[in-house]
Amino acid sequence: MRFAISLLTILAIASIIGTVLKQNEPYANYIIEFGQYWFTAFQWLGLYDVYRTHWFVTILAVLVLSTSTCIYRNLPMMIREMRSYRENATEQSLRHFQHVAEFQVNNIAPEQLTTYLDNQGYHYKLKQNGDHLLIAAKRGSANRLGYIFTHSAIVLICIGGLIDSNIPLKIEQTFGWKKIETRDLAESQVPAISRLSANNLSFRGNVTIPEGSSADVVFLNIADGYMVQELPFKIGLNKFHIEHYTTGQPKMFASDITIIDKKTNRPILAHTVTVNHPLIYDGIAIFQASFGDGGTHLNLDGWNLFDHSGESFPVTGSIHDTSKLATDDTQYTIEFSDFRPFNIENLGDSKKTMHDTRAVMGGNAVADKKDLHNVGPSFQYKLRSADGQAKEYSNYMLPMLLDKRWYLLSGMRDAPNQPFQYIRFPLDPERTLSGFMRLRGAMLDKTRHPEIAQRFVASAIPDAPADVKNKLADSATKVLDIFAQGGYKSLSEFIEAKIPAADRDNAAQTYLKILELATYQAYVLTQAQAHQPAPKMDDETGWFIRDSLNSISDIFFYGAPVYLQLANYDEVQATGLQLTRSPGKNIVFGGSALLVLGVFSMFYIRERRLWLLIKQNSVLFAMSSNRKTLDFNNEFARHEQDIADIVKGK
Amino acid sequence: MQLTQTMPRPSLLKQLSPIDWLFSLALWTGAAYALSLYGNNMDVYEKGFLFGAAAVFSVLGWLWKPIRTLLVIIAALSLFGIYDYHADLARANQAFFLKYILASQSAIMWMSVLFVLATLTYWISLASRSDFVAKVGTALTWSALTMGLVGLLVRWYESYLISPDVGHIPISNLYEVFILFSIITALLYLHYENRYQNRQMGAFVLPVISAAVGFLLWYTFDRQAQNIQPLVPALQSYWMKIHVPANFIGYGSFSLAAMIGVAYLLASKGILASRLPKLEVLDDVMYKSIAVGFGFFTIATILGALWAAEAWGGYWSWDPKETWALIVWLNYAAWLHIRLVKGLRGPMLAWWAVIGLFVTVFAFLGVNMFLSGLHSYGTL
């Protein structure tokens, strides 16, 4: 008993650790969190998958064994106890009971008392013993069944759980017959030592299937790797759908799947799997577990941010695939990682690429803020340069209204654990990016700066003498040249380097004024060259100029020479299915039923024993129970009163 | 000779009065009428639950007569509330009875106020040793839980008024289950109060309900949690209808036992001892409450496993919520073992029951707030 309790305490502590420490995360996350030293220590203890460690499972097995022995040892005695009336109790022992009373009467007829016992629901046995008659009675013996039921139930549940655990796999791993795969391989490349046959007794694995594809394996995540579990059939995904409530929350996740015969490749069964409604086929349960992108085709407009033309070029790609991007000096690879047809989250949220459909969380009344709305599709990609460096981008397809003006947003980050930082590209009155891109081209093109400066001077001081005009034009050209080198940052560096501290503020204001007015002229020029209507002299244009200058400044920090604008897409979704085979399930549920039965018979059937020892001139009344409760005291008092009344002939 | 001694004790069915039968008949008729109205929209499990509820409440009403009155009153009030809506949700702020009494928000506010009043009343009665004031406390508690139940039932209907696909039983988020917790704990308390003919324990049990009410009010006014939200796919299951209430009978019982434990500890040190019931009575209530809670918590956890087998792909995945349910279960299993097998009594068990409440609260709230897992009501 003490041993069992210590083991249970260890299990409870281990379980608590398992809930506090996130289980089965990628090992890299743990290293970041704990550092190398503790990571190794915790790994040695198996804390990253605590419920499947050798020691945890061993303790469970020992508990099952000790509980079984306990039942085996106590069962015969329990049954004997249940049957026995203890009619051999002696007068001596009865007098020592805590609940005992004696009545002085003469010649009492036992029938009166047995009738009473009958009415009270007691079973009894009479035994004549020399000078006295003993009536030994009992009630609620089924209480003992409670003990047997609960303890057998725990054994059954544990056995069921052990059947469904990965013990055979653990053994195979220990002997080196099977090995987890840690490399990122295509499924067909995974060697046989990391593959489990379709006959495997029990498993629980996941697979992601894009629309229009099929899978005949699932992946079991183990430690920092995985194994491939083969299936006796193939599953094809025809379509994955999400239904929404009018408020935007998800209402249904559903996968239209087809079970396909592996040998003949013929469809056997078509079924729609939804959350809470799995399909059970061939002893394998198929659950809707998650969803994600299955390789959406994207058509993009690429904008070279540093060229002078202001024209876009076409780029195509698919999610989970890569495209090449060649610029003048270096080769880039675009790794498309995710596509979302709609976004209702706040900007800047870190995003998961697979979404759990089983989470209970959305029922929360608070998490759903009302000011959130759908801001349209977005896609995510990494841009990797030839030297292997990569930055991650998240671009929205539709313009967003921020501060009452329209922008296209592109988020950039250096590492996955950082939030995205967004660059805003302003849109021209036609709500396209072209106006900005042409302006940007002119602003970065030094050969055009003199012309822009001339136009600026002509409009700013039309009546000034020529030498004043020339001087201003030179200054304007200079400002434009500096801005073209690195945006506002270059400009401020220039001011700090060349101008005495006292004059800096004035100089900065003058330069900004020149820059803005010159940029306006550049905008007029580029619009005219593109045969677009001339910009109006109004606030809207003023803001467009300022936003454009900000954006041009920002592209020097954008980290990529190209902005990819999503033109259109052909969505392909993928469903994440969980497949389990758990032969222990019914044993566990049987055990559970037994447990409930046992718990209730333990608490609600009270075992009571009652003796009446009848002598010539007295009746000795004693009671006992294996549970000393207030109810029992009350019952004794009631019987004592009743029996007193009977023997006294009232 | 007294009749009780010679006659066999009559079975429950033979003890029933015509009113009992009438009550039961009304329940079954109601269930049949509901089936005729909405049967087309119910699956076989839901039909089972409908008549199962009729059976359960029949027996409850037979065993504990005040349940009959309670059910009749909440049926009348909530049906009137539903009728008064005229299928138009906007009437919640227009129609007099809805606006001030019967719309779910109003009813729940009434419940909150009444529970707090009941708490105060029980303490006044404890201080003044007034039996009359204690009776007022009991009446207030009954009224509070009546309003709470009416609030939940009307809310159930309101969810369908928002949109038929939004409609669901109001036990799906933290806000709603806190109401359920208050109601169930109050009902359990009233049962013990009646059974032990002792109203002093109310001063200890009602504060835990008031604390829940306090949370509820903060949650309403600070976080606007009272709005009805549609069910996410994972919650769209008939299992929710039994898993959640079974769990809250467990949580309610454990909380009640802990509060009685507090009373026990005070009384054993002589504080309020003359005003509280005898130690052995407190001990008995504590034990009974934990036994009931343990039974229902066992059922709830098993129902949770059955549900998980359908929704999460496995009956046991060591999700933090599951693991903590196991820890709570082991904790009370140990408590009961020590008491029943080793025969331990006294302050130690009372302390343990109080500490048990903290474990339970962590399993109920802490897991959702601090640990990540599938079973989360989200952050506060």
Interface residues (C-beta under 8 A of the other chain):
Chain A: I5 L8 A12 S15 I16 G18 T19 V20 K22 Q23 Y51 T115 Y116 D118 N119 Q120 G121 G161 D164 R204 Y245 T246 T247 Q249 P250 K251 M252 F253 T274 V275 N276 H277 P278 A285 F287 A289 D356 T357 R358 A359 V360 M361 G362 G363 N364 A365 V366 A367 D368 Q578 T580 S582 K585 V588 F589 S592 L595 V596 V599 F600 M602 F603 R627 K628 T629 L630 D631 D642 D645 I646 K650
Chain B: M1 Q2 T4 Q5 T6 M7 P8 R9 S163 D165 V166 S172 N173 L174 Y175 Y219 R223 Q224 A225 Q226 N227 I228 Q229 P230 L231 V232 P233 A234 L235 Q236 S237 E280 V281 D283 D284 Y287 A291 V292 F294 G295 T298 I299 I302 A305 L306 A309 E310 A311 W312 G313 G314 Y315 W316 W318 P320 T323 W324 L326 I327 L330 A334 L340 G343 V367 L371 S372 G373 L374 H375 S376 Y377 G378 T379 L380
